[in-house]
């Protein structure tokens, strides 16, 4: 996608409109695809509105857009009929460039926002994992210090081949591990929900320039949706299905590779999608 030139192309979400591609992702700039009728044209009339507005579209409403850039793929397009002593209005073209069909192969949300590729999601997960790992270690030292101490004692007992001490310490570690797992899970859950419901970006997603949103609406997640998205990881707290958890964890992480909506399993549970760019802030 990054090799495609910037320019105006058919809008994947609206066949009657054009949308500007900046060479990396879709922008919010749109323009009607067809020229206005004579009755709707503003040629020869006093200009209304400020810079950045074009003549009224077919609905009669002014449409904010950007000027058509040079070298954007519009060369060799048929010229609009010339009206005597008047210049054809800017921003209106009869058809999209012939090489724009590839744009429709880009996977987007229902309203045309490009979905984040799996590679970016994985890289963001790694960054967040490093942050959570460091924070979890500090929290365990503060709230479950016996867990780390028991592990060190078990290592020392193994080095001296003290079987009785090892057996006693293993039972102790099992109990402390449940406490450590609970502390870690609660913190990581609060971490995710706090970012998802405010900026829609964890620090990892901020670095990679992606965000999470509801599949049917832009903006940060509501609390209920964020909790539903996080619930899949709750099975970590059940030790006797830890093997099943690993399988589900692996499938969850890889699912966007073959899913047509690029959703992980937790996205399907919550009805969310990860997209390129930031989310608009909530209006208060």
C-alpha positions in Angstrom: 0.0 0.0 0.0 2.8 2.4 0.8 4.0 2.2 -2.8 0.7 3.6 -4.2 0.9 7.3 -5.0 -1.2 9.8 -3.1 -4.3 11.2 -4.8 -8.0 11.1 -5.2 -9.6 7.7 -5.6 -13.0 6.0 -5.4 -14.3 6.1 -1.8 -14.6 2.5 -0.6 -17.5 3.5 1.6 -19.5 5.6 -0.9 -19.5 4.9 -4.6 -20.7 8.4 -5.4 -17.7 10.1 -3.7 -14.0 10.4 -4.0 -11.6 10.2 -1.0 -8.0 11.4 -0.7 -5.3 8.8 -0.2 -2.1 10.3 1.3 0.2 7.5 0.3 -0.2 5.6 3.6 -3.9 5.7 4.6 -7.2 7.3 3.8 -7.8 10.9 4.9 -11.1 12.6 5.9 -11.1 14.7 2.7 -13.9 13.8 0.2 -15.4 15.3 -2.9 -18.3 14.4 -5.2 -17.4 12.2 -8.1 -19.7 13.8 -10.7 -19.9 17.4 -11.9 -22.9 19.5 -10.7 -25.7 20.3 -13.1 -26.0 23.8 -14.7 -28.7 24.7 -12.1 -26.4 23.7 -9.2 -23.3 25.3 -10.6 -22.0 28.4 -8.9 -20.0 29.7 -11.9 -20.4 33.4 -12.3 -22.1 33.8 -8.9 -20.4 35.6 -5.9 -18.2 33.2 -4.0 -19.5 32.2 -0.6 -17.6 30.8 2.4 -14.0 30.9 3.1 -11.0 29.1 1.8 -11.2 25.3 1.8 -14.8 25.2 0.5 -15.9 24.2 -3.0 -19.1 25.0 -4.8 -22.2 23.3 -3.5 -22.5 19.6 -4.3 -25.6 17.9 -5.8 -27.4 18.3 -2.4 -26.8 22.0 -2.4 -24.6 21.8 0.8 -21.0 23.2 0.8 -18.5 20.4 1.0 -15.1 21.0 2.8 -12.2 19.5 0.9 -8.7 20.1 -0.2 -7.5 21.2 -3.6 -6.8 18.4 -6.1 -3.0 17.9 -5.9 -0.8 17.8 -8.9 0.6 14.4 -10.0 -2.1 12.5 -8.1 -3.1 10.3 -10.9 -5.6 12.5 -12.7 -3.6 13.1 -15.8 -5.2 12.4 -19.1 -8.7 12.7 -17.8 -11.4 13.9 -20.2 -11.9 17.7 -19.8 -15.3 19.0 -18.7 -17.2 20.9 -21.3 -16.1 24.5 -21.4 -18.6 27.3 -20.8 -17.9 30.5 -22.8 -15.9 33.0 -20.8 -16.0 30.9 -17.7 -13.5 28.4 -16.1 -14.7 25.0 -15.2 -15.0 24.6 -11.4 -12.2 22.9 -9.5 -12.7 19.7 -7.5 -15.2 17.9 -9.8 -14.3 14.9 -12.0 -16.4 12.5 -14.0 -14.6 9.3 -12.9 -11.8 7.9 -10.8 -8.4 7.0 -12.3 -8.2 3.6 -14.0 -5.6 2.3 -11.5 -7.9 2.9 -8.4 -9.4 -0.5 -8.4 -6.7 -1.8 -6.0 -8.0 0.6 -3.4 -11.2 -1.6 -3.0 -9.0 -4.5 -1.9 -7.9 -2.6 1.2 -9.7 -4.1 4.3 -11.6 -1.4 6.1 -14.3 -0.9 8.7 -17.9 -0.5 7.5 -17.4 3.3 7.3 -14.1 3.0 5.3 -11.4 3.3 7.9 -8.4 1.0 7.0 -7.8 -1.9 9.5 -4.5 -2.3 11.2 -2.3 -5.2 9.8 -1.4 -8.1 12.1 2.2 -7.0 12.2 1.4 -3.7 13.8 -0.9 -5.4 16.3 1.8 -7.9 17.3 4.5 -5.2 17.7 2.1 -3.1 19.9 1.4 -6.2 22.0 5.2 -6.7 22.5 5.6 -3.1 23.6 2.7 -3.3 26.1 4.0 -6.7 27.2 7.4 -5.2 28.2 5.7 -2.4 30.1 3.3 -4.8 31.9 6.1 -7.2 32.7 8.2 -4.5 34.4 5.2 -3.1 36.3 4.0 -6.6 37.3 7.4 -7.5 38.7 7.4 -4.3 40.9 3.9 -5.0 42.1 4.7 -8.6 43.0 7.7 -7.5 45.0 5.5 -5.0 46.8 2.3 -7.2 47.4 3.5 -10.8 47.1 7.2 -10.7 48.2 7.1 -14.4 49.5 6.5 -15.5 45.9 9.9 -14.4 44.7 11.6 -15.5 47.9 10.1 -19.0 47.7 11.3 -19.3 44.1 14.9 -18.4 45.1 14.8 -20.9 48.0 13.5 -23.6 45.6 16.4 -22.9 43.3 18.9 -23.1 46.1 17.3 -26.4 47.3 17.6 -27.9 43.8 21.2 -26.9 43.7 21.9 -28.8 47.0 19.5 -31.7 45.9 17.4 -31.2 49.1 14.3 -33.1 48.1 12.3 -32.5 51.3 12.9 -28.8 51.1 12.0 -28.7 47.4 8.7 -30.5 48.0 7.7 -28.1 50.8 8.7 -25.0 48.7 6.9 -26.2 45.6 3.6 -26.4 47.5 4.3 -23.0 49.0 5.1 -21.5 45.5 1.8 -22.9 44.1 -0.2 -20.9 46.6 1.8 -17.7 46.2 1.6 -18.0 42.4 -2.2 -17.7 42.5 -1.8 -14.4 44.5 0.9 -13.2 42.0 -1.3 -14.1 39.0 -4.3 -12.3 40.5 -2.2 -9.1 41.1 -0.8 -9.2 37.6 -4.2 -9.8 35.9 -6.0 -7.1 37.9 -3.2 -4.5 37.0 -3.1 -5.5 33.3 -6.9 -5.3 33.1 -7.0 -1.8 34.6 -4.2 -0.8 32.3 -6.1 -1.9 29.2 -9.5 -0.6 30.1 -8.1 2.8 31.2 -6.4 3.4 27.8 -9.2 1.8 25.7 -11.9 4.0 27.2 -9.9 7.3 27.1 -7.5 7.5 24.1 -8.4 4.1 22.5 -4.6 3.5 22.4 -2.4 1.7 24.8 1.2 2.9 24.8 2.1 0.1 22.3 -0.7 1.2 20.0 0.4 4.8 20.3 3.9 3.9 19.1 2.5 2.0 16.1 -0.1 4.6 15.2 -3.2 2.3 15.6 -6.2 2.3 17.9 -9.2 0.2 18.9 -12.8 1.1 18.3 -16.2 -0.4 18.1 -16.9 -2.1 14.8 -20.0 0.1 14.3 -18.8 3.4 15.7 -15.7 5.5 15.9 -14.3 6.8 19.2 -12.9 5.2 22.4 -14.6 2.2 23.8 -17.3 2.4 26.4 -16.6 0.7 29.7 -18.9 -2.3 29.0 -17.3 -3.0 25.6 -13.8 -2.7 27.1 -14.7 -5.2 29.9 -16.1 -7.6 27.3 -13.0 -7.3 25.2 -10.8 -8.1 28.2 -12.9 -11.0 29.6 -11.2 -13.6 27.4 -8.0 -13.3 29.4 -9.9 -14.0 32.6 -9.3 -17.8 32.2 -5.7 -17.2 33.3 -7.1 -17.2 36.8 -8.2 -20.8 36.5 -5.1 -23.0 37.0 -6.6 -26.3 36.0 -7.3 -25.1 32.5 -3.9 -23.5 32.0 -3.2 -25.8 29.0 -6.5 -24.8 27.4 -5.7 -21.2 28.0 -2.4 -21.4 26.0 -4.3 -22.9 23.0 -7.0 -20.1 23.2 -4.3 -17.5 23.7 -2.4 -18.7 20.6 -5.6 -18.8 18.5 -6.7 -15.4 19.7 -3.4 -13.8 18.7 -3.2 -15.4 15.3 -6.9 -15.1 14.3 -6.6 -11.7 12.6 -4.2 -13.3 10.0 -7.0 -15.1 8.3 -10.1 -13.3 9.5 -11.8 -11.1 6.8 -12.4 -8.4 9.4 -8.9 -8.7 11.0 -10.6 -9.4 14.3 -9.0 -11.5 17.1 -11.3 -13.7 19.1 -11.6 -11.0 21.8 -12.5 -8.5 19.2 -15.4 -10.8 18.1 -16.6 -11.2 21.7 -16.6 -7.4 22.1 -17.6 -6.3 18.6 -14.4 -4.2 18.2 -11.8 -3.7 15.5 -8.2 -2.3 15.5 -7.7 0.4 12.9 -5.1 2.8 11.5 -4.8 6.2 13.2 -6.3 7.8 16.3 -9.9 7.9 17.4 -11.8 11.1 17.9 -12.2 12.1 21.5 -15.5 11.8 23.2 -17.6 15.0 23.3 -18.5 16.1 26.8 
